[in-house]
Amino acid sequence: MTNEIHVGNIGTVFERIIVEDGELVDISGADPMKFRFSQPDGTVIEKDAILVTDGIDGKLKYTTIKDDLSVAGTWKLQVVLTIGDCLFYSSIDVFQVYANLELPPE
């Protein structure tokens, strides 16, 4: 088994840790918390993130649902957080979504 991400995956967990100047950022008061995904064609979709623990450790995640990963190719991911009156953007990560083998029509 591999850790590859495939079109149609449900339950793939994207987890990020927010760090600034080498220090963990307390995101316990962040609202909203979003994961932005850029599909291979440039279309951007936004998903609600949740805290992994209490947020003091800077960890948040998003778990894919049906139709999230609908296209094979190179995707991008960025976290967007609002803490009080401040808006923060993470660095942009790049990842691959791979196609699946298809059965011929019967």
C-alpha positions as CSV (number, residue, x, y, z in Angstrom):
1,M,0.0,0.0,0.0
2,T,1.2,3.5,-0.7
3,N,0.4,6.9,0.7
4,E,-0.5,8.2,-2.8
5,I,-3.6,10.4,-3.0
6,H,-6.0,9.2,-5.7
7,V,-9.1,10.7,-7.5
8,G,-12.2,9.9,-5.4
9,N,-10.4,9.3,-2.1
10,I,-12.7,9.8,0.8
11,G,-11.1,10.1,4.3
12,T,-7.7,11.5,3.2
13,V,-6.5,13.7,6.0
14,F,-4.6,16.9,5.3
15,E,-2.9,18.1,8.5
16,R,-0.8,21.2,8.9
17,I,1.1,22.8,11.8
18,I,1.2,26.6,11.9
19,V,4.6,27.9,12.7
20,E,5.9,31.5,12.7
21,D,9.6,32.3,13.1
22,G,10.2,28.8,14.2
23,E,7.6,28.9,17.0
24,L,4.2,27.1,17.1
25,V,1.3,29.5,16.7
26,D,-1.6,29.2,19.2
27,I,-4.6,28.9,16.9
28,S,-7.1,28.0,19.6
29,G,-8.9,31.3,19.0
30,A,-8.9,31.1,15.2
31,D,-12.3,31.5,13.5
32,P,-12.7,30.8,10.7
33,M,-10.0,28.2,9.8
34,K,-9.9,27.2,6.1
35,F,-8.0,24.9,3.8
36,R,-7.9,26.3,0.3
37,F,-7.2,23.8,-2.5
38,S,-6.3,24.8,-6.0
39,Q,-7.2,22.2,-8.6
40,P,-4.9,21.5,-11.6
41,D,-7.1,23.9,-13.7
42,G,-6.6,26.7,-11.2
43,T,-10.1,26.4,-9.7
44,V,-9.9,27.2,-5.9
45,I,-12.2,25.5,-3.4
46,E,-12.3,26.2,0.3
47,K,-13.0,23.7,3.1
48,D,-13.6,24.2,6.8
49,A,-10.7,23.0,9.0
50,I,-10.9,21.7,12.5
51,L,-8.4,21.7,15.4
52,V,-6.5,18.4,15.9
53,T,-6.2,19.0,19.6
54,D,-6.8,22.2,21.6
55,G,-5.1,24.5,19.0
56,I,-2.2,25.5,21.3
57,D,0.0,23.2,19.3
58,G,-0.9,25.0,16.0
59,K,-2.3,21.8,14.5
60,L,-5.4,21.8,12.2
61,K,-6.8,19.3,9.7
62,Y,-9.3,18.6,7.0
63,T,-10.6,15.2,6.0
64,T,-11.8,14.7,2.4
65,I,-15.4,13.8,1.6
66,K,-17.0,12.6,-1.7
67,D,-16.1,14.6,-4.8
68,D,-13.3,16.7,-3.1
69,L,-10.5,15.1,-5.0
70,S,-12.2,14.9,-8.4
71,V,-9.3,15.5,-10.9
72,A,-5.9,14.0,-11.3
73,G,-2.9,16.3,-11.5
74,T,-0.9,18.8,-9.5
75,W,-2.9,20.4,-6.7
76,K,-1.9,23.2,-4.3
77,L,-3.0,23.8,-0.6
78,Q,-2.9,26.8,1.6
79,V,-4.3,27.4,5.1
80,V,-6.1,30.6,5.8
81,L,-6.8,31.7,9.4
82,T,-8.5,34.6,11.1
83,I,-7.4,35.3,14.7
84,G,-9.0,38.3,16.2
85,D,-8.7,41.1,13.6
86,C,-5.8,39.4,11.9
87,L,-5.9,37.3,8.7
88,F,-3.0,34.8,8.2
89,Y,-2.0,32.8,5.1
90,S,0.3,29.8,5.3
91,S,2.9,28.9,2.7
92,I,1.6,27.0,-0.3
93,D,2.1,23.2,-0.5
94,V,2.0,21.2,-3.7
95,F,0.8,17.6,-4.0
96,Q,-0.2,15.1,-6.6
97,V,-3.6,13.5,-7.1
98,Y,-3.2,10.3,-9.2
99,A,-5.7,8.7,-11.6
100,N,-7.3,5.3,-11.0
101,L,-7.5,2.2,-13.2
102,E,-10.9,2.1,-14.8
103,L,-12.9,-1.1,-15.7
104,P,-14.1,-1.4,-19.3
105,P,-17.9,-1.0,-19.8
106,E,-19.8,-4.3,-19.7
